[in-house]
Amino acid sequence: MTTARQFITQVLSVVLLGTVVLGGLALIVVPKATGSRPLTVLTGSMTPTYKPGDVVIVRPTHVDNLQIGDVITFQAVSDDPRLTTHRIKSVVLTGEGRQYVTQGDANGAVDPAPIKPEQVRGTVWYSVPYVGYAATWAAGGTLRLLINIAAGGLLAYGGYLVTAGALDSRRRRLEVPS
């Protein structure tokens, strides 16, 4: 009975570790290595493609490569840090050059103003569902402090285990069998 429980515990541990490692790769390592940016979806304008709480990875893209159907992230208003992620519905040529008419998948009408190339921050490369909920929740002040304290405690505990193991190993080597 104990071995079955140990086996289940080990399998669950491996699955959890694998999930954390893959999540770290998808949300931290790959974006950093490619100059991309993870962003949390906050509204339902792109439902069902991207739901609130999903994290989209936005990678820089040259605007000449943008096509109808691409999902882009852009700064709708200059000097406003808020970003919008919508699909390109059409490309228009104006006296100022190419501009992109966008619309959220769940919206009934196109966005009020076309997007200029300098407003585009990139295209959505891939998404990770639901992770944004945890990221938004963890971004709070007190909770962030608790997470940092817990992380520090885990690091200290790991250091203690390594040190205790090394000392125990040394003690066993120095013991002389009688």
C-alpha positions as CSV (number, residue, x, y, z in Angstrom):
1,M,0.0,0.0,0.0
2,T,2.8,2.4,0.9
3,T,4.6,1.7,-2.4
4,A,1.5,2.6,-4.4
5,R,1.2,5.9,-2.5
6,Q,4.9,6.6,-3.0
7,F,4.6,5.9,-6.7
8,I,1.6,8.2,-7.1
9,T,3.4,10.9,-5.1
10,Q,6.4,10.6,-7.3
11,V,4.4,10.7,-10.5
12,L,2.5,13.8,-9.3
13,S,5.8,15.4,-8.3
14,V,7.3,14.7,-11.7
15,V,4.2,16.1,-13.5
16,L,4.2,19.2,-11.3
17,L,7.9,19.8,-11.8
18,G,7.5,19.3,-15.6
19,T,4.6,21.7,-15.7
20,V,6.6,24.3,-13.8
21,V,9.7,23.8,-16.0
22,L,7.6,24.0,-19.2
23,G,5.8,27.1,-17.9
24,G,9.0,28.7,-17.1
25,L,10.4,28.0,-20.6
26,A,7.2,29.2,-22.3
27,L,6.7,32.3,-20.2
28,I,10.2,33.4,-19.3
29,V,13.1,31.8,-21.2
30,V,11.7,31.7,-24.7
31,P,10.4,35.3,-24.6
32,K,13.7,36.6,-23.2
33,A,15.7,34.7,-25.8
34,T,13.6,36.0,-28.7
35,G,13.0,39.6,-27.5
36,S,9.3,38.8,-27.0
37,R,7.1,40.0,-24.3
38,P,4.5,38.1,-22.2
39,L,1.3,40.1,-21.7
40,T,-1.9,39.2,-19.8
41,V,-5.2,39.4,-21.6
42,L,-7.5,41.6,-19.5
43,T,-10.6,41.9,-21.5
44,G,-12.9,39.6,-23.6
45,S,-12.5,41.5,-26.9
46,M,-10.5,38.5,-28.4
47,T,-12.7,35.7,-27.1
48,P,-12.8,32.9,-28.0
49,T,-9.2,33.1,-29.4
50,Y,-7.7,34.6,-26.3
51,K,-9.7,34.8,-23.1
52,P,-9.2,37.1,-20.1
53,G,-6.5,35.5,-17.9
54,D,-4.5,34.0,-20.8
55,V,-1.0,35.2,-21.4
56,V,0.0,36.0,-25.0
57,I,3.6,36.1,-26.0
58,V,4.1,39.1,-28.4
59,R,7.2,39.1,-30.5
60,P,8.5,42.1,-32.4
61,T,7.6,41.9,-36.1
62,H,8.6,44.2,-38.9
63,V,5.4,46.0,-40.0
64,D,6.1,45.2,-43.7
65,N,5.4,41.5,-42.8
66,L,2.0,42.1,-41.3
67,Q,-1.0,40.6,-43.2
68,I,-4.8,40.6,-42.9
69,G,-5.7,38.0,-40.2
70,D,-2.5,38.6,-38.1
71,V,-3.2,39.3,-34.4
72,I,-1.1,42.4,-33.4
73,T,-0.5,44.2,-30.1
74,F,-0.5,48.0,-30.4
75,Q,-0.5,51.2,-28.4
76,A,-3.8,52.7,-29.4
77,V,-3.0,56.2,-28.0
78,S,0.4,57.7,-27.9
79,D,2.0,58.1,-24.5
80,D,-0.7,55.8,-23.0
81,P,1.0,52.6,-21.7
82,R,-2.1,50.5,-22.2
83,L,-1.8,48.0,-25.1
84,T,-4.5,46.4,-27.2
85,T,-4.4,43.1,-29.0
86,H,-6.7,42.7,-32.0
87,R,-6.8,41.1,-35.4
88,I,-5.9,43.0,-38.6
89,K,-9.1,43.2,-40.7
90,S,-7.8,45.2,-43.6
91,V,-4.8,47.3,-44.7
92,V,-5.4,50.8,-46.0
93,L,-3.0,53.1,-47.9
94,T,-3.2,56.7,-46.8
95,G,-1.2,59.8,-47.4
96,E,0.8,58.8,-44.3
97,G,1.5,55.3,-45.7
98,R,0.2,51.8,-44.7
99,Q,-2.3,51.6,-41.8
100,Y,-4.1,48.7,-40.2
101,V,-7.8,48.4,-39.5
102,T,-8.2,46.1,-36.5
103,Q,-11.0,44.5,-34.7
104,G,-11.4,42.2,-31.6
105,D,-12.7,38.8,-32.5
106,A,-15.6,39.3,-30.1
107,N,-16.3,42.9,-31.2
108,G,-19.1,43.7,-33.6
109,A,-17.3,46.6,-35.3
110,V,-13.8,47.5,-36.3
111,D,-11.7,49.7,-34.0
112,P,-12.4,53.5,-34.3
113,A,-9.0,54.5,-35.8
114,P,-6.6,52.7,-38.1
115,I,-3.3,51.7,-36.5
116,K,-0.1,53.3,-37.8
117,P,3.1,51.2,-38.1
118,E,4.8,53.1,-35.2
119,Q,1.9,52.0,-32.9
120,V,2.5,48.3,-33.5
121,R,4.5,46.5,-30.8
122,G,4.4,43.0,-32.3
123,T,2.4,40.0,-33.3
124,V,1.0,37.3,-31.0
125,W,3.2,34.3,-31.3
126,Y,1.5,31.9,-28.9
127,S,-0.6,32.0,-25.7
128,V,-0.6,30.1,-22.4
129,P,-4.2,29.8,-21.0
130,Y,-5.1,30.9,-17.4
131,V,-1.6,31.8,-16.3
132,G,-2.5,35.5,-16.3
133,Y,-4.9,35.1,-13.4
134,A,-2.1,33.8,-11.2
135,A,0.3,36.6,-12.4
136,T,-2.3,39.3,-11.8
137,W,-3.1,37.9,-8.4
138,A,0.5,37.5,-7.4
139,A,1.3,41.1,-8.5
140,G,-0.4,42.5,-5.5
141,G,1.8,44.2,-2.8
142,T,1.3,42.0,0.3
143,L,1.0,38.8,-1.7
144,R,4.2,39.6,-3.6
145,L,6.0,40.1,-0.3
146,L,4.7,36.8,1.0
147,I,5.8,35.0,-2.2
148,N,9.3,36.6,-1.9
149,I,9.5,35.5,1.8
150,A,8.4,31.9,0.9
151,A,11.0,31.8,-2.0
152,G,13.7,33.0,0.4
153,G,12.6,30.4,2.9
154,L,12.8,27.6,0.3
155,L,16.2,28.7,-0.8
156,A,17.4,28.8,2.8
157,Y,15.9,25.3,3.5
158,G,17.6,24.0,0.3
159,G,20.9,25.4,1.5
160,Y,20.4,23.8,4.9
161,L,19.7,20.4,3.3
162,V,22.8,20.6,1.1
163,T,25.0,21.6,4.1
164,A,23.6,19.0,6.4
165,G,24.1,16.3,3.7
166,A,27.7,17.4,3.2
167,L,28.4,17.4,6.9
168,D,26.8,14.0,7.3
169,S,28.9,12.6,4.4
170,R,32.1,14.0,5.9
171,R,31.2,12.6,9.4
172,R,30.7,9.1,7.9
173,R,34.0,9.3,6.0
174,L,35.9,10.3,9.2
175,E,34.3,7.5,11.3
176,V,36.7,4.6,11.7
177,P,35.1,1.2,11.8
178,S,36.0,-0.7,15.0
